[in-house]
Amino acid sequence: MIRNLLLLGVLLGVNIPSILKEQTLLESQLQYEKVEEAFKKFDKSWEEICAERNLVYPPDNLFVRVFKREKIVEVWGSGGDDSFVLLKDFPICALSGDLGPKRMEGDKQVPEGVYNVELFNPVSKYHLSVKINYPNKSDKILGHRIYPGSNIFFHGGCKTIGCIPLTDELIKEFYTLALKSYSNNGKLPVHIFPFKMDGEEYEKACEEMQNNKKFWSEIQPIYQFFETKKALPIVSIDNGGSYRLVNLN
């Protein structure tokens, strides 16, 4: 019935209420065997993790941070306007490329910057996969004008040429929470950093990799804002491709 309404809306050019779209996303995904299997195994455990942190399930807000050098994916949740709390760390199984942003197709780099989830793939050849919106505005300006690269995913398995593999088992767990949250509110921000950008480690890395120093100086305040306030910063990208932190206080 819901699918028929959606199809009718498309044919007639009528906007379907967002809540209907969100319900349909989750329902349609659960028709796939691998998604159903993931939910059967991890849905209840995520509910328990959230309850331990006094959060509803799924949390009102979900946020993902990636640290390339440390090979860690952090998943944070918050209730309404409350501060974010860490829900779980996921180890990254493998990484390609070096520290620094992705700039062109085939460079094997994992991107760095501020992104959002835009697609859930239940039929990925890497078990399950979650796509981010690379290239964003900054990447399109600073990267290769014709071939900046594309198709950056969190996925299963343990091989990569620029994506973030978590193994088949862990992508099931990650996918369950990410899909449930995204289906609830239609957004899931992802920040990808070269490393934990604190103090001497940050200064040392900038000196050793001068070609990344300017870019890192733009994303370091974004990292620091969340570290200090446990709240998501408001970030803009100017016409030169540079990141700007809007809420400085």
Stockholm file with secondary structure:
# STOCKHOLM 1.0

chainA/1-249         MIRNLLLLGVLLGVNIPSILKEQTLLESQLQYEKVEEAFKKFDKSWEEICAERNLVYPPDNLFVRVFKREKIVEVWGSGGDDSFVLLKDFPICALSGDLGPKRMEGDKQVPEGVYNVELFNPVSKYHLSVKINYPNKSDKILGHRIYPGSNIFFHGGCKTIGCIPLTDELIKEFYTLALKSYSNNGKLPVHIFPFKMDGEEYEKACEEMQNNKKFWSEIQPIYQFFETKKALPIVSIDNGGSYRLVNLN
#=GR chainA/1-249 SS CHHHHHHHHHHHTCCCCHHHHHHHHHHHHTTSHHHHHHHHHHHHHHHHHHHHTTCCSSCSEEEEEEETTTTEEEEEEESTTSCCEEEEEEECCCCCSCSSCCCSTTSCCCCCEEEEEEEEETTCTTSSEEEECCSCHHHHHHSCSSCCCCCCEEESSSCCSSSEECCHHHHHHHHHHHHHHHHHHSCCEEEEESSCCCHHHHHHHHHHCGGGHHHHHHHHHHHHHHHHHSSCCCEEECTTSCEEESCCC
#=GC SS_cons         CHHHHHHHHHHHTCCCCHHHHHHHHHHHHTTSHHHHHHHHHHHHHHHHHHHHTTCCSSCSEEEEEEETTTTEEEEEEESTTSCCEEEEEEECCCCCSCSSCCCSTTSCCCCCEEEEEEEEETTCTTSSEEEECCSCHHHHHHSCSSCCCCCCEEESSSCCSSSEECCHHHHHHHHHHHHHHHHHHSCCEEEEESSCCCHHHHHHHHHHCGGGHHHHHHHHHHHHHHHHHSSCCCEEECTTSCEEESCCC
//
